[in-house]
């Protein structure tokens, strides 16, 4: 089977992470799924981004067995696989330890919606998971990390809030494709930075009025959206011209 186009996208999207200052060294990964053919394509473990190519990117089946490329896919593969299983409408997952969002994760705090920039892309607060129990850490740690993310979205719309903070760990975002998932990671980091600055300036800052949050989210999302000709969704990265957010 030929996975060349999806491999190209996953390689380019992974390289977008250091370009957008979301990762240091190899601290992150992008993975994508081809549901029809039952494969996941993901960055290999510890691979420097500048060395990543379509020849060494890891291609695995949904059970985690390597089909092509590097025989050592990211250790976060089970987290990606769990999210792909639990969130059937997504096509890609991004993991980073971006500085400001990870501060919130390490503090064990969700990011409240303080302003319209947040509301444009993430509906309501960006949640933080609970801490894993000792037996969950000692057991299948990565799979249980994915499971606690799914647990956090019970009764919630994972497409309306396409990202989460994993307590004491880092950030996961997702989207319909790799570009949407990377875009969400970039936006989430900026939202985290803005929220921290807001609280530093005014520790008593209150969250955005619900009516304003609803308006800003709904004008970009859903059947009544009318503000759609910006950087949201498909086409935010121009692969043909070497990648990079437009």
BASETI-588956 format. One record per residue (C-alpha): residue number from 1; residue in one letter; chain; x, y, z. Coordinates in nm, 2 decimals, padded with zeros to 4 digits. Layout:
<pts>
{NUM 'A' 'A' {X Y Z}},
...
</pts>
This chain:
<pts>
{1 'X' 'A' {00.00 00.00 00.00}},
{2 'X' 'A' {00.12 00.35 -00.08}},
{3 'X' 'A' {00.11 00.59 00.21}},
{4 'X' 'A' {00.33 00.85 00.05}},
{5 'X' 'A' {00.10 01.16 00.07}},
{6 'X' 'A' {00.01 01.10 00.43}},
{7 'X' 'A' {00.38 01.04 00.52}},
{8 'X' 'A' {00.47 01.37 00.35}},
{9 'X' 'A' {00.21 01.55 00.56}},
{10 'X' 'A' {00.31 01.39 00.88}},
{11 'X' 'A' {00.68 01.47 00.82}},
{12 'X' 'A' {00.60 01.83 00.73}},
{13 'X' 'A' {00.37 01.87 01.03}},
{14 'X' 'A' {00.63 01.73 01.27}},
{15 'X' 'A' {00.88 01.98 01.14}},
{16 'X' 'A' {00.62 02.26 01.20}},
{17 'X' 'A' {00.65 02.20 01.58}},
{18 'X' 'A' {01.01 02.34 01.62}},
{19 'X' 'A' {00.94 02.60 01.36}},
{20 'X' 'A' {00.66 02.73 01.58}},
{21 'X' 'A' {00.86 02.71 01.90}},
{22 'X' 'A' {00.64 02.43 02.04}},
{23 'X' 'A' {00.92 02.18 02.11}},
{24 'X' 'A' {01.28 02.16 02.22}},
{25 'X' 'A' {01.50 01.88 02.09}},
{26 'X' 'A' {01.26 01.59 02.02}},
{27 'X' 'A' {01.00 01.68 02.28}},
{28 'X' 'A' {00.69 01.61 02.08}},
{29 'X' 'A' {00.53 01.43 01.79}},
{30 'X' 'A' {00.25 01.44 01.53}},
{31 'X' 'A' {00.07 01.12 01.44}},
{32 'X' 'A' {-00.21 01.06 01.18}},
{33 'X' 'A' {-00.44 00.78 01.10}},
{34 'X' 'A' {-00.56 00.63 00.77}},
{35 'X' 'A' {-00.88 00.47 00.90}},
{36 'X' 'A' {-00.97 00.31 00.58}},
{37 'X' 'A' {-00.64 00.12 00.56}},
{38 'X' 'A' {-00.59 00.08 00.93}},
{39 'X' 'A' {-00.25 00.25 00.97}},
{40 'X' 'A' {-00.10 00.51 01.19}},
{41 'X' 'A' {00.19 00.72 01.08}},
{42 'X' 'A' {00.40 00.88 01.36}},
{43 'X' 'A' {00.74 01.03 01.44}},
{44 'X' 'A' {00.99 00.77 01.56}},
{45 'X' 'A' {01.11 00.79 01.92}},
{46 'X' 'A' {01.39 01.04 01.98}},
{47 'X' 'A' {01.43 01.13 01.62}},
{48 'X' 'A' {01.56 01.48 01.56}},
{49 'X' 'A' {01.32 01.68 01.35}},
{50 'X' 'A' {01.58 01.78 01.10}},
{51 'X' 'A' {01.65 01.41 01.03}},
{52 'X' 'A' {01.29 01.31 00.98}},
{53 'X' 'A' {01.20 01.19 00.63}},
{54 'X' 'A' {00.93 00.99 00.46}},
{55 'X' 'A' {01.18 00.70 00.45}},
{56 'X' 'A' {01.22 00.68 00.83}},
{57 'X' 'A' {00.88 00.80 00.96}},
{58 'X' 'A' {00.71 00.51 01.14}},
{59 'X' 'A' {00.42 00.34 00.97}},
{60 'X' 'A' {00.23 00.10 01.20}},
{61 'X' 'A' {-00.09 -00.09 01.20}},
{62 'X' 'A' {-00.36 -00.01 01.46}},
{63 'X' 'A' {-00.21 -00.29 01.68}},
{64 'X' 'A' {00.12 -00.11 01.68}},
{65 'X' 'A' {00.31 -00.35 01.45}},
{66 'X' 'A' {00.56 -00.17 01.22}},
{67 'X' 'A' {00.48 -00.18 00.85}},
{68 'X' 'A' {00.74 00.06 00.71}},
{69 'X' 'A' {01.01 00.31 00.82}},
{70 'X' 'A' {01.16 00.32 01.17}},
{71 'X' 'A' {01.11 00.01 01.38}},
{72 'X' 'A' {01.09 00.23 01.70}},
{73 'X' 'A' {00.78 00.45 01.68}},
{74 'X' 'A' {00.72 00.72 01.94}},
{75 'X' 'A' {00.66 00.59 02.29}},
{76 'X' 'A' {00.35 00.80 02.28}},
{77 'X' 'A' {00.20 00.58 02.01}},
{78 'X' 'A' {-00.04 00.40 02.25}},
{79 'X' 'A' {-00.18 00.75 02.35}},
{80 'X' 'A' {-00.24 00.84 01.99}},
{81 'X' 'A' {-00.40 00.50 01.92}},
{82 'X' 'A' {-00.63 00.54 02.22}},
{83 'X' 'A' {-00.74 00.88 02.11}},
{84 'X' 'A' {-00.80 00.76 01.75}},
{85 'X' 'A' {-01.01 00.48 01.89}},
{86 'X' 'A' {-01.21 00.70 02.13}},
{87 'X' 'A' {-01.24 01.01 01.91}},
{88 'X' 'A' {-01.37 00.86 01.58}},
{89 'X' 'A' {-01.39 01.20 01.40}},
{90 'X' 'A' {-01.03 01.30 01.43}},
{91 'X' 'A' {-00.75 01.22 01.18}},
{92 'X' 'A' {-00.44 01.35 01.37}},
{93 'X' 'A' {-00.30 01.40 01.71}},
{94 'X' 'A' {-00.02 01.64 01.83}},
{95 'X' 'A' {00.18 01.61 02.15}},
{96 'X' 'A' {00.40 01.89 02.28}},
{97 'X' 'A' {00.56 02.02 02.60}},
{98 'X' 'A' {00.51 02.38 02.49}},
{99 'X' 'A' {00.62 02.61 02.77}},
{100 'X' 'A' {00.31 02.80 02.88}},
{101 'X' 'A' {00.06 02.52 02.83}},
{102 'X' 'A' {00.28 02.28 03.02}},
{103 'X' 'A' {00.30 02.53 03.31}},
{104 'X' 'A' {-00.08 02.50 03.34}},
{105 'X' 'A' {-00.05 02.12 03.31}},
{106 'X' 'A' {00.22 02.10 03.58}},
{107 'X' 'A' {00.00 02.33 03.81}},
{108 'X' 'A' {-00.29 02.09 03.75}},
{109 'X' 'A' {-00.51 02.37 03.63}},
{110 'X' 'A' {-00.75 02.40 03.34}},
{111 'X' 'A' {-00.72 02.72 03.13}},
{112 'X' 'A' {-01.03 02.93 03.17}},
{113 'X' 'A' {-01.17 03.12 02.88}},
{114 'X' 'A' {-01.07 03.48 02.96}},
{115 'X' 'A' {-01.11 03.63 02.61}},
{116 'X' 'A' {-01.24 03.61 02.26}},
{117 'X' 'A' {-00.91 03.47 02.11}},
{118 'X' 'A' {-00.97 03.16 02.33}},
{119 'X' 'A' {-01.34 03.14 02.24}},
{120 'X' 'A' {-01.26 03.16 01.86}},
{121 'X' 'A' {-01.10 02.82 01.87}},
{122 'X' 'A' {-01.17 02.63 02.20}},
{123 'X' 'A' {-01.52 02.62 02.35}},
{124 'X' 'A' {-01.51 02.68 02.73}},
{125 'X' 'A' {-01.21 02.60 02.95}},
{126 'X' 'A' {-00.93 02.38 02.82}},
{127 'X' 'A' {-00.95 02.09 03.06}},
{128 'X' 'A' {-00.67 01.92 03.26}},
{129 'X' 'A' {-00.68 01.55 03.33}},
{130 'X' 'A' {-00.68 01.40 03.68}},
{131 'X' 'A' {-00.35 01.25 03.80}},
{132 'X' 'A' {-00.30 00.88 03.72}},
{133 'X' 'A' {-00.33 00.65 04.01}},
{134 'X' 'A' {-00.02 00.45 04.11}},
{135 'X' 'A' {-00.15 00.13 03.96}},
{136 'X' 'A' {-00.22 00.32 03.63}},
{137 'X' 'A' {00.13 00.45 03.63}},
{138 'X' 'A' {00.28 00.11 03.71}},
{139 'X' 'A' {00.06 -00.06 03.44}},
{140 'X' 'A' {00.02 00.04 03.08}},
{141 'X' 'A' {00.13 00.40 03.14}},
{142 'X' 'A' {00.08 00.54 02.79}},
{143 'X' 'A' {-00.24 00.36 02.72}},
{144 'X' 'A' {-00.37 00.48 03.06}},
{145 'X' 'A' {-00.27 00.83 02.98}},
{146 'X' 'A' {-00.49 00.81 02.67}},
{147 'X' 'A' {-00.77 00.66 02.87}},
{148 'X' 'A' {-00.76 00.95 03.12}},
{149 'X' 'A' {-00.79 01.19 02.83}},
{150 'X' 'A' {-01.10 01.01 02.70}},
{151 'X' 'A' {-01.24 01.01 03.06}},
{152 'X' 'A' {-01.20 01.39 03.08}},
{153 'X' 'A' {-01.43 01.43 02.77}},
{154 'X' 'A' {-01.72 01.21 02.89}},
{155 'X' 'A' {-02.03 01.41 02.81}},
{156 'X' 'A' {-01.82 01.68 02.63}},
{157 'X' 'A' {-01.76 01.77 02.27}},
{158 'X' 'A' {-01.40 01.68 02.19}},
{159 'X' 'A' {-01.43 01.86 01.85}},
{160 'X' 'A' {-01.55 02.19 02.02}},
{161 'X' 'A' {-01.25 02.18 02.26}},
{162 'X' 'A' {-00.98 02.00 02.05}},
{163 'X' 'A' {-00.71 01.99 02.31}},
{164 'X' 'A' {-00.63 01.90 02.67}},
{165 'X' 'A' {-00.36 01.94 02.94}},
{166 'X' 'A' {-00.23 01.61 03.08}},
{167 'X' 'A' {-00.16 01.67 03.45}},
{168 'X' 'A' {00.21 01.72 03.53}},
{169 'X' 'A' {00.29 01.62 03.17}},
{170 'X' 'A' {00.21 01.83 02.87}},
{171 'X' 'A' {-00.03 01.90 02.59}},
{172 'X' 'A' {-00.23 01.70 02.34}},
{173 'X' 'A' {-00.44 01.85 02.06}},
{174 'X' 'A' {-00.62 01.69 01.77}},
{175 'X' 'A' {-00.80 01.77 01.45}},
{176 'X' 'A' {-00.95 01.64 01.13}},
{177 'X' 'A' {-00.60 01.63 00.97}},
{178 'X' 'A' {-00.24 01.71 01.08}},
{179 'X' 'A' {-00.26 02.08 00.99}},
{180 'X' 'A' {-00.57 02.14 01.20}},
{181 'X' 'A' {-00.41 01.95 01.49}},
{182 'X' 'A' {-00.08 02.15 01.46}},
{183 'X' 'A' {-00.28 02.47 01.43}},
{184 'X' 'A' {-00.47 02.38 01.75}},
{185 'X' 'A' {-00.14 02.32 01.93}},
{186 'X' 'A' {-00.01 02.67 01.82}},
{187 'X' 'A' {-00.33 02.84 01.93}},
{188 'X' 'A' {-00.35 02.65 02.26}},
{189 'X' 'A' {00.01 02.76 02.35}},
{190 'X' 'A' {-00.08 03.13 02.28}},
{191 'X' 'A' {-00.40 03.10 02.48}},
{192 'X' 'A' {-00.20 02.96 02.77}},
{193 'X' 'A' {00.04 03.25 02.75}},
{194 'X' 'A' {-00.23 03.51 02.74}},
{195 'X' 'A' {-00.42 03.35 03.03}},
{196 'X' 'A' {-00.11 03.35 03.25}},
{197 'X' 'A' {-00.04 03.71 03.16}},
{198 'X' 'A' {-00.40 03.80 03.24}},
{199 'X' 'A' {-00.38 03.65 03.59}},
{200 'X' 'A' {-00.05 03.82 03.65}},
{201 'X' 'A' {-00.20 04.16 03.57}},
{202 'X' 'A' {-00.53 04.09 03.74}},
{203 'X' 'A' {-00.55 03.79 03.97}},
{204 'X' 'A' {-00.92 03.86 04.00}},
{205 'X' 'A' {-00.99 03.85 03.63}},
{206 'X' 'A' {-01.32 03.69 03.55}},
{207 'X' 'A' {-01.40 03.46 03.26}},
{208 'X' 'A' {-01.56 03.58 02.94}},
{209 'X' 'A' {-01.93 03.63 02.95}},
{210 'X' 'A' {-02.10 03.32 02.82}},
{211 'X' 'A' {-02.30 03.51 02.56}},
{212 'X' 'A' {-01.97 03.65 02.41}},
{213 'X' 'A' {-01.80 03.32 02.42}},
{214 'X' 'A' {-02.09 03.15 02.24}},
{215 'X' 'A' {-02.10 03.42 01.98}},
{216 'X' 'A' {-01.73 03.41 01.90}},
{217 'X' 'A' {-01.72 03.03 01.89}},
{218 'X' 'A' {-02.04 03.00 01.68}},
{219 'X' 'A' {-01.94 03.25 01.42}},
{220 'X' 'A' {-01.65 03.02 01.32}},
{221 'X' 'A' {-01.80 02.68 01.39}},
{222 'X' 'A' {-02.12 02.50 01.32}},
{223 'X' 'A' {-02.40 02.55 01.07}},
{224 'X' 'A' {-02.44 02.92 01.13}},
{225 'X' 'A' {-02.07 03.01 01.10}},
{226 'X' 'A' {-01.99 03.31 00.89}},
{227 'X' 'A' {-01.63 03.40 00.98}},
{228 'X' 'A' {-01.45 03.12 00.81}},
{229 'X' 'A' {-01.20 03.28 00.57}},
{230 'X' 'A' {-00.91 03.29 00.81}},
{231 'X' 'A' {-00.65 03.04 00.94}},
{232 'X' 'A' {-00.88 02.78 01.08}},
{233 'X' 'A' {-00.90 02.43 00.95}},
{234 'X' 'A' {-00.78 02.29 00.62}},
{235 'X' 'A' {-00.51 02.46 00.42}},
{236 'X' 'A' {-00.34 02.64 00.70}},
{237 'X' 'A' {-00.01 02.49 00.60}},
{238 'X' 'A' {00.11 02.51 00.24}},
{239 'X' 'A' {00.29 02.19 00.19}},
{240 'X' 'A' {00.37 02.25 -00.18}},
{241 'X' 'A' {00.56 02.56 -00.08}},
{242 'X' 'A' {00.76 02.39 00.19}},
{243 'X' 'A' {00.52 02.41 00.48}},
{244 'X' 'A' {00.47 02.69 00.73}},
{245 'X' 'A' {00.15 02.84 00.86}},
{246 'X' 'A' {00.00 03.09 00.62}},
</pts>
